Amino acid sequence: MNSEYCAIVISYREYREHDAIIKLLDENGTISSLIARGVQKINSKNAAGCQQFTYGRYFVNERQSTVLHSLRSAECLRTYRDIREDLYMQSIASYMCEVIEKSDFEENAFPLLKTMLEHLSKKEQPFGVLCLFQAIVNRMHGIEPCVEGCVHCGTTKRIASISVQAGGFLCQSCMRMEDQLYTVERLKKFRLLVKAHLEHISLVLESACFDFDDFLIQYCFFAEYAGVSVKSIRFLKHLYALHIDKT
């Protein structure tokens, strides 16, 4: 049976000498694996459409006897080449794709990734895009830190820390010796991310300047409660460490 759908390539893996296995996230949020035969050949017409992050239209030969269907042809609709040409952008996009793949939720997965890739390609606030992505993914996993006041006593005054173990804000009176003290700016950005939704992305990116540390706070909640192991986080942290060493 032949089928056709628009999708984003979230994974590309070389297979045998000239073939590759790609994973597609379609507009319904379904992830499917395809074998793309001959795609590694220089003269392959499907090579461009099979690159990671590409948004395209895919024509597939589906077989009922196997879960690994065959790609017949691929038509590029958006290549996001500018993301692949920048190592930081590429590592961020790879992380987002892996999180989507490992999280295994269909609802809203496609518009989330598509929107994030569009904004990431603008190269304006890549860490802001990454931070909001992580905050939204956290919420989709049911992870919603308390940001209305101190987790322990409920006060809205003298908020000074964010505790992953406690689940949100801590005031100065409830902080422990090992809890990190955060600036007011950092706390405001954390609250903004927790409250924001996908449709607020432009407003979020205009409201504050985000950095990798803002992302790490969001990621710590994900790592603690989501139960999802993401290998690409190590490369992201490695890139950031190299950047810190140079500055």
VOBA-51935 format. One record per residue (C-alpha): z, y, x; residue in one letter. Coordinates in nm, 4 decimals. Example, Ala and Ser with C-alpha at 12.3 -4.5 7.8 and 13.67 -1.06 7.14 Angstrom:
% residues 2
@w->0.7800&v->-0.4500&u->1.2300&aa->A
@w->0.7140&v->-0.1060&u->1.3670&aa->S
//
This chain:
% residues 247
@w->0.0000&v->0.0000&u->0.0000&aa->M
@w->-0.0897&v->0.3478&u->0.1275&aa->N
@w->0.1409&v->0.6456&u->0.0839&aa->S
@w->0.1447&v->1.0107&u->0.1849&aa->E
@w->0.4349&v->1.2508&u->0.2306&aa->Y
@w->0.5501&v->1.5572&u->0.4234&aa->C
@w->0.8304&v->1.5031&u->0.6731&aa->A
@w->0.9947&v->1.6102&u->0.9996&aa->I
@w->0.9917&v->1.3846&u->1.3042&aa->V
@w->1.3580&v->1.3435&u->1.3965&aa->I
@w->1.3144&v->1.0707&u->1.6589&aa->S
@w->1.0430&v->0.9533&u->1.8990&aa->Y
@w->1.0721&v->0.6413&u->2.1132&aa->R
@w->0.8067&v->0.4881&u->2.3350&aa->E
@w->0.7169&v->0.1351&u->2.2348&aa->Y
@w->0.5024&v->-0.1010&u->2.4403&aa->R
@w->0.2268&v->0.0518&u->2.6539&aa->E
@w->0.0532&v->0.2914&u->2.4163&aa->H
@w->0.2601&v->0.2866&u->2.0978&aa->D
@w->0.5692&v->0.4686&u->1.9769&aa->A
@w->0.8288&v->0.4313&u->1.7035&aa->I
@w->0.9013&v->0.7508&u->1.5154&aa->I
@w->1.1596&v->0.8286&u->1.2513&aa->K
@w->1.0716&v->1.0692&u->0.9733&aa->L
@w->1.2951&v->1.2699&u->0.7417&aa->L
@w->1.0920&v->1.3353&u->0.4277&aa->D
@w->1.1376&v->1.6033&u->0.1633&aa->E
@w->1.3482&v->1.3682&u->-0.0495&aa->N
@w->1.5940&v->1.3206&u->0.2356&aa->G
@w->1.4824&v->0.9643&u->0.3075&aa->T
@w->1.4601&v->0.8498&u->0.6703&aa->I
@w->1.1889&v->0.5966&u->0.7497&aa->S
@w->1.0734&v->0.4288&u->1.0711&aa->S
@w->0.7036&v->0.4020&u->1.1559&aa->L
@w->0.5099&v->0.2422&u->1.4361&aa->I
@w->0.2478&v->0.4854&u->1.5665&aa->A
@w->-0.0136&v->0.2744&u->1.7410&aa->R
@w->-0.2028&v->0.4221&u->2.0342&aa->G
@w->-0.0157&v->0.7509&u->2.0091&aa->V
@w->0.0554&v->0.7598&u->2.3836&aa->Q
@w->-0.3130&v->0.7515&u->2.4713&aa->K
@w->-0.4613&v->1.0778&u->2.6008&aa->I
@w->-0.7253&v->1.0869&u->2.3290&aa->N
@w->-0.4894&v->1.0046&u->2.0401&aa->S
@w->-0.5513&v->1.2229&u->1.7345&aa->K
@w->-0.2004&v->1.1558&u->1.6068&aa->N
@w->-0.0093&v->1.2498&u->1.9236&aa->A
@w->0.0666&v->1.6089&u->1.8223&aa->A
@w->0.1915&v->1.5067&u->1.4793&aa->G
@w->0.4294&v->1.2483&u->1.6229&aa->C
@w->0.6234&v->1.4756&u->1.8583&aa->Q
@w->0.9890&v->1.5313&u->1.7797&aa->Q
@w->1.0684&v->1.8288&u->1.5504&aa->F
@w->0.7100&v->1.8402&u->1.4173&aa->T
@w->0.6767&v->1.9070&u->1.0459&aa->Y
@w->0.3674&v->1.7382&u->0.9120&aa->G
@w->0.1885&v->1.5336&u->0.6504&aa->R
@w->0.1916&v->1.1615&u->0.7205&aa->Y
@w->-0.0354&v->0.8901&u->0.5855&aa->F
@w->0.1326&v->0.5512&u->0.6014&aa->V
@w->0.0364&v->0.1881&u->0.5526&aa->N
@w->0.3400&v->0.0322&u->0.3873&aa->E
@w->0.4055&v->-0.3404&u->0.3985&aa->R
@w->0.6546&v->-0.5053&u->0.1677&aa->Q
@w->0.7317&v->-0.7749&u->0.4243&aa->S
@w->0.8772&v->-0.5325&u->0.6817&aa->T
@w->1.0820&v->-0.2140&u->0.7033&aa->V
@w->0.8704&v->-0.0887&u->0.9942&aa->L
@w->0.5554&v->0.0537&u->0.8401&aa->H
@w->0.2427&v->0.1704&u->1.0269&aa->S
@w->0.1261&v->0.5276&u->1.0671&aa->L
@w->-0.2360&v->0.5697&u->0.9642&aa->R
@w->-0.2756&v->0.9392&u->1.0489&aa->S
@w->-0.0669&v->1.2538&u->1.0986&aa->A
@w->-0.1489&v->1.6145&u->1.0125&aa->E
@w->0.0556&v->1.8917&u->1.1784&aa->C
@w->0.1876&v->2.1628&u->0.9486&aa->L
@w->0.4358&v->2.3200&u->1.1931&aa->R
@w->0.4775&v->2.2055&u->1.5532&aa->T
@w->0.7829&v->2.4095&u->1.6616&aa->Y
@w->0.6324&v->2.4073&u->2.0078&aa->R
@w->0.8458&v->2.7053&u->2.1107&aa->D
@w->1.1577&v->2.4904&u->2.0601&aa->I
@w->1.0263&v->2.2115&u->2.2829&aa->R
@w->0.9369&v->2.4612&u->2.5570&aa->E
@w->1.2985&v->2.5786&u->2.5930&aa->D
@w->1.5532&v->2.3261&u->2.7223&aa->L
@w->1.8452&v->2.4842&u->2.5366&aa->Y
@w->1.6522&v->2.5019&u->2.2092&aa->M
@w->1.5285&v->2.1471&u->2.2540&aa->Q
@w->1.8787&v->2.0118&u->2.3177&aa->S
@w->2.0158&v->2.1940&u->2.0121&aa->I
@w->1.7339&v->2.0660&u->1.7903&aa->A
@w->1.7778&v->1.7122&u->1.9263&aa->S
@w->2.1472&v->1.7275&u->1.8451&aa->Y
@w->2.0764&v->1.8428&u->1.4897&aa->M
@w->1.8200&v->1.5668&u->1.4378&aa->C
@w->2.0589&v->1.3005&u->1.5634&aa->E
@w->2.3419&v->1.4257&u->1.3443&aa->V
@w->2.1135&v->1.4134&u->1.0398&aa->I
@w->2.0012&v->1.0624&u->1.1311&aa->E
@w->2.3518&v->0.9292&u->1.1976&aa->K
@w->2.5161&v->1.0983&u->0.8980&aa->S
@w->2.3090&v->0.9015&u->0.6475&aa->D
@w->2.3136&v->1.1487&u->0.3594&aa->F
@w->1.9966&v->1.2191&u->0.1654&aa->E
@w->2.0859&v->1.5156&u->-0.0540&aa->E
@w->2.0057&v->1.8525&u->0.1099&aa->N
@w->1.9337&v->1.6946&u->0.4491&aa->A
@w->1.5684&v->1.8007&u->0.4610&aa->F
@w->1.6088&v->2.1684&u->0.3588&aa->P
@w->1.9041&v->2.1962&u->0.5973&aa->L
@w->1.7103&v->2.0712&u->0.8995&aa->L
@w->1.3896&v->2.2555&u->0.8072&aa->K
@w->1.5727&v->2.5878&u->0.7670&aa->T
@w->1.7624&v->2.5433&u->1.0930&aa->M
@w->1.4439&v->2.4640&u->1.2874&aa->L
@w->1.2743&v->2.7728&u->1.1416&aa->E
@w->1.5584&v->3.0004&u->1.2519&aa->H
@w->1.6026&v->2.8234&u->1.5849&aa->L
@w->1.2356&v->2.8841&u->1.6664&aa->S
@w->1.2967&v->3.2603&u->1.6405&aa->K
@w->1.5278&v->3.2334&u->1.9468&aa->K
@w->1.7514&v->3.5120&u->1.8201&aa->E
@w->2.0904&v->3.3422&u->1.7866&aa->Q
@w->2.0556&v->2.9739&u->1.8766&aa->P
@w->2.4311&v->2.9176&u->1.8933&aa->F
@w->2.4727&v->3.0902&u->1.5579&aa->G
@w->2.2187&v->2.8500&u->1.4079&aa->V
@w->2.3988&v->2.5558&u->1.5689&aa->L
@w->2.7402&v->2.6774&u->1.4473&aa->C
@w->2.6281&v->2.7157&u->1.0867&aa->L
@w->2.4513&v->2.3807&u->1.0967&aa->F
@w->2.7722&v->2.2109&u->1.2131&aa->Q
@w->2.9840&v->2.3910&u->0.9552&aa->A
@w->2.7502&v->2.2842&u->0.6725&aa->I
@w->2.7348&v->1.9262&u->0.8008&aa->V
@w->3.1149&v->1.9216&u->0.8165&aa->N
@w->3.1283&v->2.0247&u->0.4515&aa->R
@w->2.8724&v->1.7575&u->0.3573&aa->M
@w->3.1083&v->1.5046&u->0.5178&aa->H
@w->3.3966&v->1.6408&u->0.3134&aa->G
@w->3.5506&v->1.8244&u->0.6080&aa->I
@w->3.6724&v->2.1643&u->0.4853&aa->E
@w->3.9329&v->2.3307&u->0.7087&aa->P
@w->4.1897&v->2.5505&u->0.5381&aa->C
@w->4.1041&v->2.9146&u->0.6118&aa->V
@w->4.2863&v->3.0909&u->0.3254&aa->E
@w->4.6126&v->3.1024&u->0.5159&aa->G
@w->4.8410&v->2.9010&u->0.7396&aa->C
@w->4.8120&v->2.5284&u->0.6732&aa->V
@w->5.1906&v->2.4812&u->0.6946&aa->H
@w->5.3522&v->2.7854&u->0.5332&aa->C
@w->5.0608&v->2.9442&u->0.3455&aa->G
@w->5.1032&v->3.2938&u->0.4852&aa->T
@w->4.7944&v->3.5071&u->0.5408&aa->T
@w->4.9647&v->3.7220&u->0.8038&aa->K
@w->4.9673&v->3.6772&u->1.1812&aa->R
@w->4.7117&v->3.3933&u->1.1783&aa->I
@w->4.6725&v->3.3015&u->1.5431&aa->A
@w->4.5328&v->2.9507&u->1.5901&aa->S
@w->4.3062&v->2.6765&u->1.4551&aa->I
@w->4.4426&v->2.3241&u->1.4500&aa->S
@w->4.2121&v->2.0251&u->1.4115&aa->V
@w->4.5065&v->1.7908&u->1.3544&aa->Q
@w->4.6685&v->2.0177&u->1.0941&aa->A
@w->4.3339&v->2.0941&u->0.9309&aa->G
@w->4.2896&v->2.4687&u->0.9647&aa->G
@w->4.4607&v->2.7994&u->1.0374&aa->F
@w->4.8083&v->2.8283&u->1.1839&aa->L
@w->5.0243&v->3.1401&u->1.1947&aa->C
@w->5.2254&v->3.2420&u->1.4996&aa->Q
@w->5.5460&v->3.1033&u->1.3501&aa->S
@w->5.3966&v->2.7574&u->1.2856&aa->C
@w->5.2080&v->2.7244&u->1.6142&aa->M
@w->5.3211&v->2.4670&u->1.8649&aa->R
@w->5.3277&v->2.5169&u->2.2404&aa->M
@w->5.0071&v->2.3139&u->2.2820&aa->E
@w->4.8116&v->2.5050&u->2.0144&aa->D
@w->4.5532&v->2.7450&u->2.1526&aa->Q
@w->4.5794&v->3.1143&u->2.0732&aa->L
@w->4.2549&v->3.2641&u->1.9395&aa->Y
@w->4.1353&v->3.6207&u->1.9129&aa->T
@w->4.1021&v->3.7856&u->1.5722&aa->V
@w->3.7252&v->3.7937&u->1.6223&aa->E
@w->3.7110&v->3.4189&u->1.6871&aa->R
@w->3.9238&v->3.3465&u->1.3805&aa->L
@w->3.7046&v->3.5664&u->1.1587&aa->K
@w->3.3897&v->3.3908&u->1.2797&aa->K
@w->3.5448&v->3.0513&u->1.2112&aa->F
@w->3.6351&v->3.1536&u->0.8551&aa->R
@w->3.2871&v->3.2959&u->0.7983&aa->L
@w->3.1239&v->2.9687&u->0.9047&aa->L
@w->3.3543&v->2.7555&u->0.6907&aa->V
@w->3.2768&v->2.9676&u->0.3833&aa->K
@w->2.9019&v->3.0138&u->0.4391&aa->A
@w->2.6241&v->2.8083&u->0.2818&aa->H
@w->2.2633&v->2.7543&u->0.3828&aa->L
@w->2.1359&v->3.0459&u->0.1758&aa->E
@w->2.3673&v->3.2776&u->0.3716&aa->H
@w->2.2134&v->3.2005&u->0.7117&aa->I
@w->2.0482&v->3.5408&u->0.7639&aa->S
@w->2.3695&v->3.7208&u->0.6668&aa->L
@w->2.5780&v->3.5010&u->0.8990&aa->V
@w->2.3496&v->3.5611&u->1.1976&aa->L
@w->2.3550&v->3.9368&u->1.1336&aa->E
@w->2.7332&v->3.9521&u->1.0889&aa->S
@w->2.8507&v->3.8245&u->1.4268&aa->A
@w->2.7468&v->3.7046&u->1.7698&aa->C
@w->2.8252&v->3.3367&u->1.8160&aa->F
@w->2.8670&v->3.1382&u->2.1366&aa->D
@w->2.9071&v->2.7751&u->2.2392&aa->F
@w->3.2851&v->2.7899&u->2.2030&aa->D
@w->3.2443&v->2.8788&u->1.8344&aa->D
@w->3.0356&v->2.5648&u->1.7962&aa->F
@w->3.2874&v->2.3468&u->1.9845&aa->L
@w->3.5624&v->2.4390&u->1.7374&aa->I
@w->3.3429&v->2.3264&u->1.4479&aa->Q
@w->3.2386&v->2.0153&u->1.6383&aa->Y
@w->3.6006&v->1.9140&u->1.7067&aa->C
@w->3.6578&v->1.8803&u->1.3308&aa->F
@w->3.3390&v->1.6731&u->1.3027&aa->F
@w->3.4361&v->1.4463&u->1.5931&aa->A
@w->3.7860&v->1.3964&u->1.4530&aa->E
@w->3.7063&v->1.3249&u->1.0885&aa->Y
@w->3.3400&v->1.2331&u->1.0366&aa->A
@w->3.3452&v->0.9005&u->1.2182&aa->G
@w->2.9962&v->0.9630&u->1.3586&aa->V
@w->2.9126&v->0.9149&u->1.7271&aa->S
@w->2.6424&v->1.1525&u->1.8536&aa->V
@w->2.5146&v->1.0843&u->2.2057&aa->K
@w->2.3239&v->1.4125&u->2.2463&aa->S
@w->2.6464&v->1.6162&u->2.2416&aa->I
@w->2.7035&v->1.5140&u->2.6033&aa->R
@w->2.3811&v->1.6765&u->2.7189&aa->F
@w->2.4592&v->1.9914&u->2.5220&aa->L
@w->2.7996&v->2.0176&u->2.6892&aa->K
@w->2.6422&v->1.9478&u->3.0286&aa->H
@w->2.3926&v->2.2326&u->2.9834&aa->L
@w->2.6694&v->2.4672&u->2.8819&aa->Y
@w->2.8801&v->2.3669&u->3.1843&aa->A
@w->2.5860&v->2.4376&u->3.4148&aa->L
@w->2.5421&v->2.7783&u->3.2550&aa->H
@w->2.9120&v->2.8601&u->3.3016&aa->I
@w->2.8977&v->2.7564&u->3.6676&aa->D
@w->2.6063&v->2.9935&u->3.7324&aa->K
@w->2.7805&v->3.2922&u->3.5706&aa->T
//
